[in-house]
């Protein structure tokens, strides 16, 4: 049995789920938002052989020990019924979160792609960058700050060639401008820290590591953030062995079995690592390059 964690509208999770089903592989699709309103859970911490079951609204019963692999595409959070009184919503949220967290830790045979801990660690991108830097993997000069004076020094240090993005991710990259130092902008900054980085000129490289499989391509976008160019050309590339080893080292550091790594290749042929994502989108990339990413991911789950 393979568990897919996603949502009804998650294209990539559904893509893998449907392909596995078409191959006759037993699968279970988990949208965390269905618990507890329509999904029943039974956990027995004392029983090591049979730690629990999940029961779907259709009556399908899934024993936790039967789950051999989990593809963590996206945990879409917790939904609380609107009928729950406001004064107890925080308590209910805490209890649901504790039950789900226990569920994810009580699957004795499961191979996680990727684990709860690894996915949670991705939220702390500065720590991820620090781990890579300590391992000798090149990263951009980076500042996480809500201090206008420190940001001005960083901006001047890099002669205005600075980009910014959220500390936790989730929004596209933008180039910093002198007008960003306007008082109203700096006032907003005081409410929330931002991640600033030196702007790295060069080609965008995306690498997919799936177990031992390695796929790399150049994304030929005209925009600062290649995600702002949906129709960008994607061409397969061969990377130097040293860069391949650095990619594998980054995945090892983050405890990722499956990852999408974003790299900049500078005009001087230097490779600067920007991020390693534990749950990357891949279908468009696969269609553009012909790389067998879906099959590689399914092979990893079947193993």
C-alpha positions as CSV (number, residue, x, y, z in Angstrom):
1,X,0.0,0.0,0.0
2,X,1.2,3.5,-0.9
3,X,-0.1,6.6,0.7
4,X,-0.3,9.9,-1.2
5,X,-0.7,13.0,0.9
6,X,-2.3,15.8,-1.1
7,X,-5.6,17.5,-1.8
8,X,-8.5,16.9,-4.2
9,X,-7.2,19.8,-6.3
10,X,-3.5,18.9,-6.1
11,X,-2.5,18.0,-9.7
12,X,0.8,16.4,-9.0
13,X,-0.4,14.2,-6.2
14,X,-3.4,13.1,-8.3
15,X,-1.1,12.5,-11.2
16,X,1.1,10.0,-9.3
17,X,-1.9,8.5,-7.6
18,X,-3.7,7.8,-10.9
19,X,-0.6,6.4,-12.6
20,X,0.0,4.0,-9.7
21,X,-3.6,2.9,-9.7
22,X,-3.4,2.3,-13.5
23,X,-0.4,0.0,-12.8
24,X,-2.5,-2.0,-10.3
25,X,-0.6,-0.6,-7.2
26,X,-2.8,-0.4,-4.1
27,X,-3.0,3.3,-3.1
28,X,-4.6,5.4,-0.4
29,X,-5.1,9.2,-0.9
30,X,-5.0,11.3,2.2
31,X,-6.3,14.9,2.3
32,X,-5.6,16.0,5.9
33,X,-8.5,18.4,5.8
34,X,-10.9,15.4,5.7
35,X,-9.9,14.5,9.3
36,X,-11.9,14.2,11.5
37,X,-15.0,15.2,9.7
38,X,-15.1,12.3,7.2
39,X,-12.0,10.2,8.0
40,X,-11.9,8.0,11.0
41,X,-8.6,7.2,12.8
42,X,-7.7,4.6,15.4
43,X,-4.3,4.5,17.0
44,X,-3.0,1.8,19.4
45,X,0.5,2.9,20.5
46,X,1.1,-0.2,22.6
47,X,0.6,-2.6,19.7
48,X,3.8,-2.5,17.6
49,X,2.5,-4.9,15.0
50,X,-0.8,-3.2,14.4
51,X,-0.5,0.4,15.5
52,X,-3.7,1.7,14.0
53,X,-6.1,2.0,11.1
54,X,-7.6,4.7,8.8
55,X,-11.3,4.3,7.7
56,X,-12.4,6.3,4.7
57,X,-16.0,7.6,4.2
58,X,-16.5,4.8,1.7
59,X,-15.6,2.2,4.4
60,X,-12.1,1.4,3.1
61,X,-10.0,0.3,6.0
62,X,-6.2,0.8,5.8
63,X,-3.9,-0.8,8.4
64,X,-1.0,1.5,9.1
65,X,1.4,-1.5,9.0
66,X,0.3,-2.1,5.4
67,X,1.6,1.3,4.2
68,X,5.0,0.6,2.7
69,X,5.6,4.1,1.2
70,X,4.3,7.6,1.6
71,X,4.6,10.4,-1.0
72,X,4.2,13.7,0.9
73,X,3.2,16.0,-1.9
74,X,1.5,18.6,0.4
75,X,-0.1,18.7,3.8
76,X,-2.9,21.2,3.2
77,X,-3.5,21.8,6.9
78,X,-6.4,21.3,9.2
79,X,-10.0,22.4,8.8
80,X,-12.2,22.9,11.8
81,X,-16.0,22.7,11.4
82,X,-17.6,26.2,11.4
83,X,-20.0,24.9,14.1
84,X,-17.2,24.5,16.6
85,X,-17.4,27.4,19.2
86,X,-14.7,30.0,18.7
87,X,-13.5,29.6,22.3
88,X,-12.5,25.9,21.8
89,X,-11.2,26.1,18.2
90,X,-7.6,26.4,19.3
91,X,-8.0,23.4,21.5
92,X,-9.6,21.3,18.7
93,X,-6.8,22.4,16.3
94,X,-4.2,21.3,18.8
95,X,-5.8,17.9,19.2
96,X,-6.2,17.3,15.5
97,X,-2.6,18.3,14.9
98,X,-1.4,16.0,17.6
99,X,-3.4,13.1,16.2
100,X,-2.1,13.6,12.7
101,X,1.4,14.1,13.9
102,X,1.1,10.8,15.8
103,X,-0.3,9.1,12.7
104,X,2.6,10.2,10.6
105,X,5.0,8.7,13.2
106,X,3.2,5.4,13.7
107,X,3.8,3.7,10.3
108,X,6.4,1.1,11.1
109,X,7.1,0.0,7.6
110,X,6.7,3.2,5.7
111,X,9.4,4.7,3.4
112,X,8.7,8.5,3.5
113,X,9.3,10.6,0.3
114,X,9.8,12.9,2.2
115,X,9.5,12.6,5.9
116,X,7.5,14.9,8.2
117,X,10.8,16.2,9.8
118,X,12.4,16.8,6.4
119,X,9.4,18.7,5.0
120,X,9.0,20.7,8.2
121,X,12.7,21.7,8.0
122,X,12.1,23.3,4.6
123,X,10.2,26.0,6.3
124,X,13.4,27.3,7.9
125,X,15.2,28.2,4.7
126,X,18.0,30.2,6.4
127,X,19.0,27.1,8.3
128,X,18.9,25.1,5.0
129,X,21.3,27.6,3.5
130,X,23.5,27.5,6.5
131,X,23.8,23.7,6.3
132,X,24.8,23.9,2.6
133,X,27.3,26.7,3.3
134,X,28.9,24.7,6.1
135,X,29.2,21.7,3.7
136,X,31.1,23.8,1.2
137,X,28.2,24.2,-1.2
138,X,28.1,27.7,-2.8
139,X,25.1,29.9,-1.8
140,X,24.4,33.6,-2.3
141,X,25.3,36.2,0.3
142,X,22.1,36.3,2.3
143,X,20.6,38.5,5.0
144,X,17.4,37.8,7.0
145,X,16.4,41.1,8.7
146,X,13.8,43.6,9.8
147,X,16.5,46.2,10.6
148,X,16.5,49.0,8.0
149,X,20.1,50.0,8.8
150,X,21.4,46.5,8.2
151,X,19.4,46.2,5.0
152,X,20.8,49.5,3.7
153,X,24.4,48.3,4.4
154,X,23.6,45.0,2.6
155,X,22.1,46.9,-0.3
156,X,25.1,49.2,-0.6
157,X,27.6,46.3,-0.2
158,X,26.1,44.7,-3.3
159,X,25.7,48.1,-5.2
160,X,22.0,47.7,-5.3
161,X,22.1,44.2,-6.9
162,X,19.8,42.7,-4.2
163,X,16.7,40.6,-4.5
164,X,14.2,39.8,-1.7
165,X,11.7,37.1,-1.0
166,X,9.8,35.6,2.1
167,X,11.9,33.8,4.7
168,X,9.6,30.8,4.5
169,X,9.0,31.0,0.7
170,X,5.7,30.9,-1.0
171,X,6.1,34.1,-3.1
172,X,8.1,35.1,-6.1
173,X,11.5,36.8,-6.0
174,X,11.7,40.6,-6.7
175,X,14.6,43.0,-7.2
176,X,15.1,45.6,-4.5
177,X,14.9,49.3,-5.6
178,X,16.0,52.5,-3.9
179,X,12.3,53.4,-3.4
180,X,11.9,50.3,-1.2
181,X,13.7,52.3,1.5
182,X,10.7,54.7,1.7
183,X,9.5,55.2,5.3
184,X,6.2,53.4,4.7
185,X,8.0,50.4,3.3
186,X,10.4,50.3,6.1
187,X,7.5,50.6,8.6
188,X,6.0,47.4,7.0
189,X,9.4,45.7,7.3
190,X,9.3,46.3,11.1
191,X,6.3,44.0,11.3
192,X,7.9,41.0,9.5
193,X,11.5,40.0,8.6
194,X,12.4,39.5,4.9
195,X,15.1,37.4,3.2
196,X,17.5,39.5,1.1
197,X,20.2,38.0,-1.2
198,X,22.8,39.3,-3.6
199,X,21.4,39.0,-7.1
200,X,23.2,36.2,-9.0
201,X,23.3,36.8,-12.8
202,X,23.2,33.7,-15.0
203,X,21.2,30.8,-16.2
204,X,18.5,29.0,-14.2
205,X,19.2,25.3,-13.6
206,X,16.7,23.0,-12.1
207,X,17.8,19.6,-10.8
208,X,15.6,16.7,-9.8
209,X,17.1,14.0,-7.5
210,X,14.9,11.0,-7.0
211,X,16.8,8.3,-5.1
212,X,19.8,7.7,-7.2
213,X,18.3,9.2,-10.4
214,X,19.5,12.6,-11.5
215,X,17.9,14.9,-14.0
216,X,19.0,18.5,-14.8
217,X,17.8,21.1,-17.3
218,X,18.3,24.8,-18.0
219,X,15.2,27.0,-17.8
220,X,15.5,29.8,-20.4
221,X,13.4,32.6,-18.8
222,X,13.6,36.3,-19.4
223,X,12.3,37.2,-16.0
224,X,14.1,37.4,-12.6
225,X,12.0,34.6,-11.2
226,X,11.6,31.9,-13.9
227,X,8.1,31.1,-12.5
228,X,7.0,34.4,-13.9
229,X,7.7,33.0,-17.4
230,X,5.3,30.0,-17.7
231,X,6.2,29.3,-21.3
232,X,9.9,29.3,-20.8
233,X,12.0,26.9,-22.9
234,X,13.5,24.0,-20.9
235,X,16.5,22.2,-22.2
236,X,18.3,19.1,-20.8
237,X,21.9,19.8,-19.6
238,X,24.8,17.8,-18.3
239,X,26.3,19.2,-15.1
240,X,29.9,18.8,-13.9
241,X,30.5,15.9,-11.6
242,X,31.4,18.2,-8.7
243,X,28.0,20.0,-9.0
244,X,26.3,16.6,-9.1
245,X,28.0,15.6,-5.9
246,X,27.1,18.9,-4.3
247,X,23.4,18.2,-5.3
248,X,23.6,14.8,-3.7
249,X,25.2,16.3,-0.6
250,X,22.5,18.9,-0.3
251,X,19.8,16.2,-0.5
252,X,21.6,14.2,2.1
253,X,21.9,17.2,4.5
254,X,18.1,17.9,4.2
255,X,17.3,14.1,4.4
256,X,15.5,14.3,1.0
257,X,14.9,11.2,-1.1
258,X,13.1,13.4,-3.7
259,X,14.0,17.0,-4.3
260,X,14.0,19.9,-6.8
261,X,17.2,22.0,-6.5
262,X,17.4,25.5,-8.0
263,X,20.9,26.6,-9.1
264,X,22.3,29.6,-10.9
265,X,25.1,29.1,-13.4
266,X,27.1,32.3,-13.7
267,X,28.8,33.6,-16.8
268,X,32.1,32.4,-15.1
269,X,30.6,28.9,-14.9
270,X,30.2,29.0,-11.2
271,X,27.2,27.1,-9.8
272,X,25.4,28.9,-6.9
273,X,22.7,26.9,-5.0
274,X,19.5,28.8,-4.2
275,X,17.2,26.2,-2.6
276,X,16.4,22.5,-2.3
277,X,12.6,21.8,-2.3
278,X,11.2,18.6,-0.7
279,X,8.0,18.6,-2.7
280,X,8.7,20.2,-6.1
281,X,6.2,20.4,-9.0
282,X,7.6,18.3,-11.9
283,X,4.9,17.4,-14.6
284,X,5.5,20.4,-16.9
285,X,9.3,19.9,-16.5
286,X,8.9,16.2,-17.4
287,X,6.7,17.0,-20.4
288,X,9.2,19.6,-21.7
289,X,12.4,17.4,-21.3
290,X,11.1,13.9,-21.7
291,X,12.8,12.9,-18.4
292,X,11.0,10.0,-16.8
293,X,10.5,11.8,-13.4
294,X,7.1,10.3,-12.7
295,X,8.3,6.7,-13.3
296,X,11.4,7.4,-11.2
297,X,9.3,8.6,-8.4
298,X,6.9,5.7,-8.6
299,X,9.8,3.3,-8.7
300,X,11.1,4.9,-5.4
301,X,7.7,4.5,-3.9
302,X,7.3,0.9,-5.0
303,X,10.7,0.0,-3.5
